[in-house]
Amino acid sequence: MERVQGGVCAEHCNEDLVSAYAELRRRVGSDAPVFVLGFSLGSGIAAQGAGGLRPPVRGLFLCEAFDSFREAACAVGVPRWLTRIVPDIWVTATTMAQVQMPVWVVHSYSDELFPLNMPERITKACGSWGELIVVKGLAHNEPFLTAAETYWRPVMERILWGNGLESCRVSASDRRCGPAHECQSETRGQP
């Protein structure tokens, strides 16, 4: 992969997605089923770029996602009156209305950064392609810092389902959780 010079900007982030996907496809081949996952800031990048990747991806996971970069800026403390200087990029809720692939939006009730109404708007924009998976008890970065099974198990279940493999999916009422968290997952929408 080619190293991009300069600071972080939306264009570089979007180029990195395309470059990483091309390298992955080179390694696994064009027929292997591939899913794209974006976490937090990466959710906006993944949402914007996944529909244009070739060969097409099997599905998209948006984890701890925001509905637009400007709304995310407000969520982290930028006063609303200043958002006009925040780039109007990664408008995930709008982008998802155009996507024609399964989209799973995974979010924790305990995310102190992005409120649950953001992923709800994203899922609604996906229409029948979207499913909201709500997990309890994890702060914004905790899913990747702790690799919490309660967060990642539903992701793996959807990957198995998306590959036509025997799924280990269980209903939310049958889900068993470790002692660290209350029973965790709730789904809304269709896979």
MDTraj code that builds the backbone (N, CA, C; nanometers):
import mdtraj as md
import numpy as np

residues = "MET GLU ARG VAL GLN GLY GLY VAL CYS ALA GLU HIS CYS ASN GLU ASP LEU VAL SER ALA TYR ALA GLU LEU ARG ARG ARG VAL GLY SER ASP ALA PRO VAL PHE VAL LEU GLY PHE SER LEU GLY SER GLY ILE ALA ALA GLN GLY ALA GLY GLY LEU ARG PRO PRO VAL ARG GLY LEU PHE LEU CYS GLU ALA PHE ASP SER PHE ARG GLU ALA ALA CYS ALA VAL GLY VAL PRO ARG TRP LEU THR ARG ILE VAL PRO ASP ILE TRP VAL THR ALA THR THR MET ALA GLN VAL GLN MET PRO VAL TRP VAL VAL HIS SER TYR SER ASP GLU LEU PHE PRO LEU ASN MET PRO GLU ARG ILE THR LYS ALA CYS GLY SER TRP GLY GLU LEU ILE VAL VAL LYS GLY LEU ALA HIS ASN GLU PRO PHE LEU THR ALA ALA GLU THR TYR TRP ARG PRO VAL MET GLU ARG ILE LEU TRP GLY ASN GLY LEU GLU SER CYS ARG VAL SER ALA SER ASP ARG ARG CYS GLY PRO ALA HIS GLU CYS GLN SER GLU THR ARG GLY GLN PRO".split()
xyz = np.array([
    [0.0837, -0.1169, 0.0000],
    [0.0000, 0.0000, 0.0000],
    [0.0886, 0.1238, 0.0000],
    [0.0410, 0.2242, -0.0665],
    [0.1150, 0.3489, -0.0796],
    [0.0891, 0.4382, 0.0408],
    [0.1929, 0.4983, 0.0926],
    [0.1802, 0.5880, 0.2076],
    [0.1360, 0.7262, 0.1577],
    [0.0288, 0.7768, 0.2176],
    [-0.0250, 0.9071, 0.1814],
    [0.0472, 1.0136, 0.2625],
    [0.0876, 1.1196, 0.1977],
    [0.1563, 1.2304, 0.2642],
    [0.0546, 1.3350, 0.3076],
    [0.0873, 1.4077, 0.4136],
    [0.0006, 1.5154, 0.4583],
    [-0.0783, 1.4769, 0.5816],
    [-0.1630, 1.5671, 0.6258],
    [-0.2425, 1.5459, 0.7455],
    [-0.3652, 1.4607, 0.7190],
    [-0.4392, 1.4386, 0.8254],
    [-0.5627, 1.3610, 0.8154],
    [-0.6703, 1.4482, 0.7526],
    [-0.7352, 1.3957, 0.6517],
    [-0.8495, 1.4652, 0.5919],
    [-0.9456, 1.3586, 0.5397],
    [-1.0679, 1.4001, 0.5145],
    [-1.1706, 1.3065, 0.4704],
    [-1.1290, 1.2323, 0.3446],
    [-1.0707, 1.3033, 0.2507],
    [-1.0295, 1.2398, 0.1251],
    [-0.9277, 1.1286, 0.1497],
    [-0.8325, 1.1529, 0.2388],
    [-0.7331, 1.0492, 0.2697],
    [-0.7974, 0.9292, 0.3384],
    [-0.8898, 0.9547, 0.4286],
    [-0.9588, 0.8446, 0.4971],
    [-1.0365, 0.7596, 0.3970],
    [-1.1068, 0.8253, 0.3055],
    [-1.1835, 0.7531, 0.2041],
    [-1.0906, 0.6745, 0.1115],
    [-0.9768, 0.7344, 0.0748],
    [-0.8782, 0.6645, -0.0080],
    [-0.8200, 0.5435, 0.0656],
    [-0.7993, 0.5576, 0.1966],
    [-0.7463, 0.4461, 0.2752],
    [-0.8421, 0.3273, 0.2736],
    [-0.9726, 0.3543, 0.2800],
    [-1.0704, 0.2453, 0.2729],
    [-1.0574, 0.1714, 0.1403],
    [-1.0531, 0.2437, 0.0322],
    [-1.0437, 0.1828, -0.1012],
    [-0.9129, 0.1048, -0.1145],
    [-0.8055, 0.1622, -0.0668],
    [-0.6744, 0.0974, -0.0750],
    [-0.6694, -0.0300, 0.0101],
    [-0.7196, -0.0217, 0.1325],
    [-0.7211, -0.1399, 0.2199],
    [-0.8085, -0.2500, 0.1610],
    [-0.9230, -0.2123, 0.1030],
    [-1.0122, -0.3118, 0.0424],
    [-0.9455, -0.3775, -0.0787],
    [-0.8773, -0.2994, -0.1595],
    [-0.8071, -0.3555, -0.2760],
    [-0.7011, -0.4552, -0.2316],
    [-0.6285, -0.4214, -0.1254],
    [-0.5253, -0.5127, -0.0751],
    [-0.5884, -0.6401, -0.0178],
    [-0.6969, -0.6247, 0.0552],
    [-0.7664, -0.7426, 0.1082],
    [-0.8139, -0.8314, -0.0056],
    [-0.8731, -0.7728, -0.1077],
    [-0.9203, -0.8509, -0.2229],
    [-0.8039, -0.9189, -0.2947],
    [-0.6906, -0.8529, -0.3021],
    [-0.5736, -0.9138, -0.3638],
    [-0.5332, -1.0400, -0.2861],
    [-0.5460, -1.0339, -0.1549],
    [-0.5051, -1.1454, -0.0699],
    [-0.6067, -1.2591, -0.0658],
    [-0.7368, -1.2261, -0.0645],
    [-0.8385, -1.3308, -0.0488],
    [-0.9085, -1.3681, -0.1788],
    [-0.8908, -1.2881, -0.2821],
    [-0.9555, -1.3153, -0.4093],
    [-1.0882, -1.2441, -0.4222],
    [-1.1370, -1.2384, -0.5446],
    [-1.2593, -1.1616, -0.5703],
    [-1.3865, -1.2378, -0.5365],
    [-1.3773, -1.3700, -0.5171],
    [-1.4970, -1.4490, -0.4875],
    [-1.5228, -1.4674, -0.3384],
    [-1.4252, -1.4398, -0.2545],
    [-1.4428, -1.4589, -0.1099],
    [-1.5430, -1.3575, -0.0558],
    [-1.6324, -1.4014, 0.0320],
    [-1.7267, -1.3066, 0.0918],
    [-1.6537, -1.2138, 0.1888],
    [-1.6722, -1.0839, 0.1712],
    [-1.6069, -0.9841, 0.2551],
    [-1.7128, -0.8892, 0.3098],
    [-1.6997, -0.8599, 0.4373],
    [-1.7846, -0.7618, 0.5044],
    [-1.6966, -0.6437, 0.5431],
    [-1.7536, -0.5247, 0.5459],
    [-1.6820, -0.4061, 0.5905],
    [-1.7389, -0.3666, 0.7256],
    [-1.6490, -0.3311, 0.8182],
    [-1.6890, -0.2874, 0.9508],
    [-1.6209, -0.1539, 0.9793],
    [-1.7005, -0.0576, 1.0217],
    [-1.6478, 0.0715, 1.0638],
    [-1.6878, 0.0967, 1.2074],
    [-1.5913, 0.1388, 1.2886],
    [-1.6162, 0.1643, 1.4302],
    [-1.5958, 0.3131, 1.4581],
    [-1.6934, 0.3788, 1.5195],
    [-1.6884, 0.5192, 1.5570],
    [-1.6587, 0.6062, 1.4344],
    [-1.5479, 0.6768, 1.4299],
    [-1.5152, 0.7593, 1.3135],
    [-1.5144, 0.6741, 1.1865],
    [-1.4652, 0.5518, 1.1967],
    [-1.4611, 0.4619, 1.0819],
    [-1.5980, 0.4252, 1.0281],
    [-1.7022, 0.4414, 1.1089],
    [-1.8372, 0.4095, 1.0603],
    [-1.8792, 0.5057, 0.9497],
    [-1.8433, 0.6328, 0.9632],
    [-1.8761, 0.7294, 0.8582],
    [-1.8013, 0.7009, 0.7293],
    [-1.6743, 0.6645, 0.7434],
    [-1.5911, 0.6316, 0.6273],
    [-1.6442, 0.5058, 0.5587],
    [-1.6718, 0.4026, 0.6384],
    [-1.7223, 0.2763, 0.5833],
    [-1.8575, 0.2965, 0.5158],
    [-1.9454, 0.3727, 0.5792],
    [-2.0785, 0.3963, 0.5224],
    [-2.0699, 0.4672, 0.3888],
    [-1.9835, 0.5670, 0.3798],
    [-1.9718, 0.6421, 0.2557],
    [-1.9110, 0.5582, 0.1445],
    [-1.8149, 0.4729, 0.1770],
    [-1.7404, 0.4039, 0.0725],
    [-1.7829, 0.2638, 0.0376],
    [-1.8526, 0.1939, 0.1269],
    [-1.8810, 0.0515, 0.1058],
    [-1.9610, 0.0242, -0.0212],
    [-2.0558, 0.1099, -0.0532],
    [-2.1396, 0.0874, -0.1713],
    [-2.0640, 0.0939, -0.3029],
    [-1.9498, 0.1613, -0.3046],
    [-1.8727, 0.1754, -0.4273],
    [-1.7592, 0.0758, -0.4424],
    [-1.7389, -0.0095, -0.3436],
    [-1.6293, -0.1065, -0.3504],
    [-1.6619, -0.2173, -0.4499],
    [-1.5623, -0.2572, -0.5277],
    [-1.5776, -0.3640, -0.6264],
    [-1.4668, -0.4643, -0.6119],
    [-1.4966, -0.5947, -0.6143],
    [-1.6315, -0.6490, -0.6164],
    [-1.7087, -0.6082, -0.4907],
    [-1.8426, -0.6144, -0.4997],
    [-1.9242, -0.5658, -0.3883],
    [-1.8984, -0.6436, -0.2593],
    [-1.9182, -0.5734, -0.1472],
    [-1.9075, -0.6387, -0.0169],
    [-2.0366, -0.7132, 0.0125],
    [-2.0286, -0.8114, 0.1012],
    [-2.1450, -0.8922, 0.1385],
    [-2.2369, -0.8179, 0.2341],
    [-2.1805, -0.7278, 0.3135],
    [-2.2608, -0.6518, 0.4088],
    [-2.1751, -0.5510, 0.4818],
    [-2.2391, -0.4658, 0.5595],
    [-2.1733, -0.3547, 0.6259],
    [-2.2128, -0.3519, 0.7732],
    [-2.1132, -0.3401, 0.8596],
    [-2.1351, -0.3237, 1.0035],
    [-2.0921, -0.1829, 1.0426],
    [-2.1827, -0.1104, 1.1078],
    [-2.1529, 0.0230, 1.1585],
    [-2.1628, 0.0164, 1.3102],
    [-2.0496, 0.0280, 1.3764],
    [-2.0421, 0.0087, 1.5212],
    [-2.0152, 0.1406, 1.5925],
    [-2.0971, 0.1706, 1.6936],
    [-2.0879, 0.2957, 1.7689],
    [-2.0834, 0.4129, 1.6708],
    [-2.1802, 0.4114, 1.5806],
    [-2.1835, 0.5030, 1.4661],
    [-2.2516, 0.6356, 1.4992],
    [-2.2177, 0.7359, 1.4196],
    [-2.2824, 0.8665, 1.4257],
    [-2.3595, 0.8868, 1.2960],
    [-2.4636, 0.9698, 1.3013],
    [-2.5464, 0.9902, 1.1828],
    [-2.4899, 1.0935, 1.0868],
    [-2.4063, 1.1847, 1.1349],
    [-2.3334, 1.2775, 1.0485],
    [-2.2125, 1.3286, 1.1262],
    [-2.1098, 1.3678, 1.0544],
    [-1.9894, 1.4181, 1.1201],
    [-2.0201, 1.5448, 1.2000],
    [-2.1075, 1.6286, 1.1471],
    [-2.1439, 1.7500, 1.2200],
    [-2.2158, 1.7168, 1.3508],
    [-2.3070, 1.6205, 1.3461],
    [-2.3762, 1.5794, 1.4691],
    [-2.2782, 1.5146, 1.5670],
    [-2.1818, 1.4407, 1.5152],
    [-2.0786, 1.3814, 1.6012],
    [-1.9979, 1.4910, 1.6689],
    [-1.9668, 1.5972, 1.5938],
    [-1.8928, 1.7094, 1.6522],
    [-1.9713, 1.7710, 1.7680],
    [-2.1012, 1.7865, 1.7514],
    [-2.1849, 1.8384, 1.8599],
    [-2.1817, 1.7440, 1.9799],
    [-2.1851, 1.6145, 1.9515],
    [-2.1858, 1.5155, 2.0589],
    [-2.0576, 1.5192, 2.1415],
    [-1.9459, 1.5575, 2.0788],
    [-1.8200, 1.5639, 2.1534],
    [-1.7937, 1.7028, 2.2125],
    [-1.8900, 1.7943, 2.1968],
    [-1.8794, 1.9217, 2.2653],
    [-1.8671, 2.0458, 2.1799],
    [-1.8636, 2.0340, 2.0483],
    [-1.8597, 2.1532, 1.9633],
    [-1.9974, 2.2198, 1.9714],
    [-2.0031, 2.3475, 2.0067],
    [-2.1334, 2.4148, 2.0133],
    [-2.2041, 2.4102, 1.8773],
    [-2.3337, 2.3882, 1.8811],
    [-2.4104, 2.3754, 1.7575],
    [-2.3905, 2.4949, 1.6647],
    [-2.3791, 2.6144, 1.7206],
    [-2.3636, 2.7337, 1.6356],
    [-2.2306, 2.7345, 1.5612],
    [-2.1346, 2.6523, 1.6043],
    [-2.0057, 2.6439, 1.5358],
    [-1.9992, 2.5309, 1.4325],
    [-2.1026, 2.4512, 1.4238],
    [-2.0941, 2.3358, 1.3334],
    [-2.0857, 2.3753, 1.1867],
    [-2.1189, 2.4963, 1.1550],
    [-2.1066, 2.5364, 1.0138],
    [-1.9608, 2.5356, 0.9680],
    [-1.8648, 2.5399, 1.0610],
    [-1.7244, 2.5318, 1.0221],
    [-1.6734, 2.3874, 1.0214],
    [-1.7561, 2.2954, 1.0704],
    [-1.7208, 2.1531, 1.0673],
    [-1.7530, 2.1009, 0.9274],
    [-1.6623, 2.0261, 0.8653],
    [-1.6900, 1.9756, 0.7294],
    [-1.8199, 1.8949, 0.7232],
    [-1.8945, 1.9177, 0.6179],
    [-2.0204, 1.8453, 0.5963],
    [-1.9883, 1.7133, 0.5249],
    [-1.9286, 1.6219, 0.6002],
    [-1.8829, 1.4939, 0.5450],
    [-1.9447, 1.3791, 0.6239],
    [-1.9372, 1.2615, 0.5674],
    [-1.9811, 1.1374, 0.6326],
    [-2.1215, 1.1537, 0.6935],
    [-2.2152, 1.1884, 0.6070],
    [-2.3547, 1.2043, 0.6482],
    [-2.4191, 1.0667, 0.6345],
    [-2.3914, 0.9845, 0.7337],
    [-2.4237, 0.8421, 0.7287],
    [-2.5722, 0.8162, 0.7084],
    [-2.6565, 0.8875, 0.7795],
    [-2.8003, 0.8632, 0.7671],
    [-2.8483, 0.8878, 0.6241],
    [-2.7967, 0.9871, 0.5574],
    [-2.8346, 1.0153, 0.4188],
    [-2.7758, 0.9109, 0.3241],
    [-2.6499, 0.8774, 0.3441],
    [-2.5818, 0.7794, 0.2589],
    [-2.6514, 0.6437, 0.2638],
    [-2.6964, 0.6030, 0.3805],
    [-2.7563, 0.4696, 0.3961],
    [-2.8871, 0.4535, 0.3200],
    [-2.9524, 0.5636, 0.2893],
    [-3.0757, 0.5551, 0.2106],
    [-3.0496, 0.5029, 0.0699],
    [-2.9246, 0.5118, 0.0227],
    [-2.8881, 0.4681, -0.1126],
    [-2.8304, 0.3262, -0.1164],
    [-2.7947, 0.2710, -0.0015],
    [-2.7229, 0.1433, 0.0034],
    [-2.8158, 0.0256, -0.0233],
    [-2.7656, -0.0686, -0.1007],
    [-2.8423, -0.1884, -0.1365],
    [-2.7668, -0.3124, -0.0895],
    [-2.7473, -0.3229, 0.0413],
    [-2.6798, -0.4377, 0.1013],
    [-2.7228, -0.4464, 0.2468],
    [-2.7062, -0.5624, 0.3087],
    [-2.7377, -0.5715, 0.4514],
    [-2.6491, -0.4761, 0.5317],
    [-2.7116, -0.4041, 0.6237],
    [-2.6392, -0.3126, 0.7116],
    [-2.6809, -0.3440, 0.8549],
    [-2.5825, -0.3735, 0.9369],
    [-2.6068, -0.3991, 1.0781],
    [-2.5442, -0.2852, 1.1570],
    [-2.6263, -0.2176, 1.2362],
    [-2.5815, -0.1050, 1.3169],
    [-2.5756, -0.1543, 1.4615],
    [-2.4548, -0.1615, 1.5158],
    [-2.4330, -0.2152, 1.6502],
    [-2.3993, -0.0988, 1.7422],
    [-2.4728, -0.0882, 1.8531],
    [-2.4549, 0.0274, 1.9408],
    [-2.4860, -0.0110, 2.0845],
    [-2.4193, 0.0531, 2.1775],
    [-2.4424, 0.0278, 2.3191],
    [-2.5282, 0.1379, 2.3806],
    [-2.6214, 0.0950, 2.4642],
    [-2.6999, 0.1921, 2.5417],
    [-2.6078, 0.2809, 2.6244],
    [-2.4951, 0.2273, 2.6645],
    [-2.4043, 0.2980, 2.7550],
    [-2.2995, 0.3819, 2.6831],
    [-2.3127, 0.3992, 2.5519],
    [-2.2199, 0.4838, 2.4775],
    [-2.2394, 0.6274, 2.5255],
    [-2.1397, 0.6806, 2.5926],
    [-2.1481, 0.8158, 2.6476],
    [-2.1180, 0.9232, 2.5434],
    [-2.0740, 0.8820, 2.4252],
    [-2.0359, 0.9779, 2.3224],
    [-2.1491, 1.0027, 2.2222],
    [-2.1993, 0.8967, 2.1604],
    [-2.3043, 0.9106, 2.0599],
    [-2.4335, 0.8507, 2.1145],
    [-2.5390, 0.9313, 2.1262],
    [-2.6662, 0.8817, 2.1803],
    [-2.7329, 0.7808, 2.0860],
    [-2.8177, 0.6974, 2.1429],
    [-2.8842, 0.5907, 2.0685],
    [-2.9686, 0.6426, 1.9522],
    [-3.0161, 0.7665, 1.9591],
    [-3.0978, 0.8165, 1.8478],
    [-3.0177, 0.8270, 1.7177],
    [-2.8850, 0.8393, 1.7256],
    [-2.8035, 0.8432, 1.6028],
    [-2.8100, 0.7107, 1.5276],
    [-2.7771, 0.5968, 1.5900],
    [-2.7881, 0.4706, 1.5166],
    [-2.9327, 0.4345, 1.4804],
    [-3.0285, 0.4820, 1.5583],
    [-3.1681, 0.4586, 1.5214],
    [-3.2008, 0.5285, 1.3895],
    [-3.1528, 0.6517, 1.3718],
    [-3.1759, 0.7238, 1.2454],
    [-3.1059, 0.6534, 1.1283],
    [-2.9858, 0.6042, 1.1528],
    [-2.9127, 0.5322, 1.0476],
    [-2.9900, 0.4079, 1.0056],
    [-3.0342, 0.3303, 1.1028],
    [-3.1078, 0.2064, 1.0740],
    [-3.2370, 0.2369, 0.9990],
    [-3.3075, 0.3392, 1.0406],
    [-3.4310, 0.3771, 0.9718],
    [-3.4018, 0.4132, 0.8266],
    [-3.2930, 0.4848, 0.8028],
    [-3.2567, 0.5236, 0.6654],
    [-3.2252, 0.4029, 0.5779],
    [-3.1784, 0.2945, 0.6390],
    [-3.1451, 0.1720, 0.5636],
    [-3.2691, 0.1000, 0.5129],
    [-3.3839, 0.1318, 0.5679],
    [-3.5057, 0.0622, 0.5289],
    [-3.4961, -0.0858, 0.5628],
    [-3.5431, -0.1702, 0.4722],
    [-3.5453, -0.3140, 0.4986],
    [-3.4054, -0.3754, 0.5013],
    [-3.3042, -0.3032, 0.4572],
    [-3.1660, -0.3538, 0.4599],
    [-3.1041, -0.3443, 0.5992],
    [-3.1632, -0.2653, 0.6886],
    [-3.0982, -0.2358, 0.8158],
    [-3.1493, -0.3155, 0.9334],
    [-3.0591, -0.3400, 1.0276],
    [-3.0929, -0.4008, 1.1557],
    [-3.0121, -0.3301, 1.2634],
    [-3.0800, -0.2863, 1.3689],
    [-3.0144, -0.2239, 1.4826],
    [-2.9950, -0.3297, 1.5905],
    [-2.8722, -0.3444, 1.6354],
    [-2.8394, -0.4375, 1.7431],
    [-2.7934, -0.3518, 1.8603],
    [-2.8701, -0.3527, 1.9677],
    [-2.8414, -0.2688, 2.0833],
    [-2.7851, -0.3562, 2.1949],
    [-2.6716, -0.3146, 2.2475],
    [-2.6012, -0.3870, 2.3523],
    [-2.5997, -0.2989, 2.4766],
    [-2.6081, -0.3605, 2.5935],
    [-2.6059, -0.2846, 2.7192],
    [-2.4703, -0.2986, 2.7871],
    [-2.4337, -0.1953, 2.8605],
    [-2.3228, -0.2052, 2.9542],
    [-2.1845, -0.1736, 2.9030],
    [-2.1692, -0.1231, 2.7804],
    [-2.0355, -0.0954, 2.7285],
    [-2.0223, 0.0521, 2.6914],
    [-1.9169, 0.1157, 2.7388],
    [-1.8874, 0.2538, 2.7015],
    [-1.8434, 0.2577, 2.5549],
    [-1.8274, 0.3764, 2.4993],
    [-1.8031, 0.3938, 2.3561],
    [-1.6875, 0.3090, 2.3028],
    [-1.5714, 0.3149, 2.3628],
    [-1.4551, 0.2413, 2.3128],
    [-1.4395, 0.1018, 2.3729],
    [-1.5201, 0.0680, 2.4691],
    [-1.5049, -0.0596, 2.5393],
    [-1.5169, -0.1832, 2.4497],
    [-1.6007, -0.1826, 2.3453],
    [-1.6088, -0.3044, 2.2636],
    [-1.4749, -0.3485, 2.2044],
    [-1.3898, -0.2549, 2.1631],
    [-1.2615, -0.2991, 2.1090],
    [-1.1522, -0.3018, 2.2147],
    [-1.1674, -0.2286, 2.3230],
    [-1.0669, -0.2333, 2.4290],
    [-1.0744, -0.3630, 2.5084],
    [-1.1962, -0.4160, 2.5226],
    [-1.2145, -0.5385, 2.6016],
    [-1.2491, -0.6602, 2.5172],
    [-1.2745, -0.6391, 2.3885],
    [-1.3194, -0.7474, 2.2999],
    [-1.4367, -0.8229, 2.3620],
    [-1.5342, -0.7487, 2.4118],
    [-1.6492, -0.8050, 2.4818],
    [-1.7303, -0.8978, 2.3910],
    [-1.7465, -1.0215, 2.4342],
    [-1.8224, -1.1189, 2.3557],
    [-1.9654, -1.0725, 2.3338],
    [-2.0225, -1.0068, 2.4333],
    [-2.1611, -0.9617, 2.4207],
    [-2.1791, -0.8624, 2.3063],
    [-2.0722, -0.7939, 2.2693],
    [-2.0779, -0.6994, 2.1587],
    [-2.0486, -0.7691, 2.0257],
    [-1.9448, -0.8503, 2.0227],
    [-1.8965, -0.9066, 1.8971],
    [-1.9680, -1.0341, 1.8554],
    [-2.0321, -1.1032, 1.9478],
    [-2.1040, -1.2249, 1.9102],
    [-2.2126, -1.1980, 1.8059],
    [-2.2975, -1.0959, 1.8243],
    [-2.3977, -1.0689, 1.7200],
    [-2.3352, -1.0377, 1.5842],
    [-2.2184, -0.9756, 1.5828],
    [-2.1481, -0.9478, 1.4568],
    [-2.1106, -1.0796, 1.3905],
    [-2.0498, -1.1693, 1.4669],
    [-2.0092, -1.2996, 1.4106],
    [-2.1307, -1.3802, 1.3648],
    [-2.2401, -1.3713, 1.4373],
    [-2.3622, -1.4414, 1.3969],
    [-2.4115, -1.3924, 1.2617],
    [-2.4066, -1.2610, 1.2400],
    [-2.4533, -1.2057, 1.1115],
    [-2.3570, -1.2412, 0.9987],
    [-2.2287, -1.2502, 1.0277],
    [-2.1331, -1.2925, 0.9249],
    [-2.1609, -1.4359, 0.8842],
    [-2.1858, -1.5228, 0.9805],
    [-2.2200, -1.6616, 0.9479],
    [-2.3477, -1.6665, 0.8657],
    [-2.4480, -1.5902, 0.9071],
    [-2.5749, -1.5855, 0.8343],
    [-2.5528, -1.5326, 0.6931],
    [-2.4739, -1.4268, 0.6790],
    [-2.4483, -1.3654, 0.5491],
    [-2.3692, -1.4547, 0.4555],
    [-2.2966, -1.5507, 0.5106],
    [-2.2211, -1.6446, 0.4287],
    [-2.2996, -1.7719, 0.4015],
    [-2.4245, -1.7771, 0.4471],
    [-2.5067, -1.8946, 0.4239],
    [-2.4636, -2.0145, 0.5070],
    [-2.3835, -1.9909, 0.6096],
    [-2.3398, -2.0989, 0.6962],
    [-2.4418, -2.1188, 0.8064],
    [-2.4347, -2.2320, 0.8713],
    [-2.5246, -2.2554, 0.9828],
    [-2.4981, -2.1475, 1.0863],
    [-2.6004, -2.0755, 1.1192],
    [-2.5842, -1.9622, 1.2086],
    [-2.6001, -2.0047, 1.3528],
    [-2.5282, -1.9367, 1.4393],
    [-2.5443, -1.9594, 1.5823],
    [-2.6349, -1.8523, 1.6417],
    [-2.7148, -1.7873, 1.5567],
    [-2.8038, -1.6826, 1.6055],
    [-2.9027, -1.7385, 1.7051],
    [-2.9273, -1.6626, 1.8065],
    [-3.0283, -1.6961, 1.9051],
    [-3.1108, -1.5718, 1.9288],
    [-3.2301, -1.5913, 1.9789],
    [-3.3130, -1.4751, 2.0067],
    [-3.2553, -1.3990, 2.1251],
    [-3.2914, -1.2733, 2.1351],
    [-3.2401, -1.1912, 2.2443],
    [-3.2750, -1.2519, 2.3793],
    [-3.3913, -1.3153, 2.3903],
    [-3.4302, -1.3727, 2.5184],
    [-3.3500, -1.4977, 2.5523],
    [-3.2899, -1.5633, 2.4525],
    [-3.2091, -1.6822, 2.4772],
    [-3.0619, -1.6509, 2.4978],
    [-3.0208, -1.5288, 2.4737],
    [-2.8807, -1.4913, 2.4807],
    [-2.8291, -1.5055, 2.6243],
    [-2.7128, -1.5628, 2.6388],
    [-2.6507, -1.5776, 2.7700],
    [-2.5336, -1.4813, 2.7788],
    [-2.5280, -1.4117, 2.8877],
    [-2.4248, -1.3100, 2.9029],
    [-2.3344, -1.3453, 3.0185],
    [-2.2119, -1.2969, 3.0093],
    [-2.1175, -1.3162, 3.1183],
    [-2.1573, -1.2335, 3.2387],
    [-2.0959, -1.2593, 3.3528],
    [-2.1331, -1.1901, 3.4757],
    [-2.1015, -1.0412, 3.4748],
    [-2.0148, -0.9967, 3.3849],
    [-1.9760, -0.8558, 3.3845],
    [-2.0864, -0.7637, 3.3333],
    [-2.1802, -0.8167, 3.2578],
    [-2.2826, -0.7324, 3.1966],
    [-2.4192, -0.7971, 3.2112],
    [-2.5203, -0.7134, 3.2139],
    [-2.6560, -0.7648, 3.2133],
    [-2.6808, -0.8305, 3.0782],
    [-2.7907, -0.9028, 3.0652],
    [-2.8205, -0.9625, 2.9357],
    [-2.8241, -0.8515, 2.8326],
    [-2.7538, -0.8686, 2.7226],
    [-2.7026, -0.7598, 2.6449],
    [-2.7744, -0.7187, 2.5181],
    [-2.8154, -0.8090, 2.4361],
    [-2.8510, -0.7682, 2.3006],
    [-2.9996, -0.7586, 2.2783],
    [-3.0345, -0.6629, 2.1976],
    [-3.1710, -0.6436, 2.1524],
    [-3.1598, -0.6088, 2.0057],
    [-3.2413, -0.6706, 1.9224],
    [-3.2333, -0.6367, 1.7806],
    [-3.3615, -0.5716, 1.7372],
    [-3.3478, -0.4853, 1.6384],
    [-3.4628, -0.4181, 1.5778],
    [-3.4424, -0.4210, 1.4285],
    [-3.5430, -0.4554, 1.3536],
    [-3.5306, -0.4601, 1.2077],
    [-3.4995, -0.6004, 1.1597],
    [-3.4764, -0.6131, 1.0328],
    [-3.4525, -0.7431, 0.9713],
    [-3.3075, -0.7581, 0.9313],
    [-3.2480, -0.8788, 0.9491],
    [-3.1115, -0.9014, 0.9013],
    [-3.1089, -0.9126, 0.7508],
])
top = md.Topology()
chain = top.add_chain()
for i, resn in enumerate(residues, 1):
    res = top.add_residue(resn, chain, resSeq=i)
    for name in ("N", "CA", "C"):
        top.add_atom(name, md.element.get_by_symbol(name[0]), res)
traj = md.Trajectory(xyz[None], top)
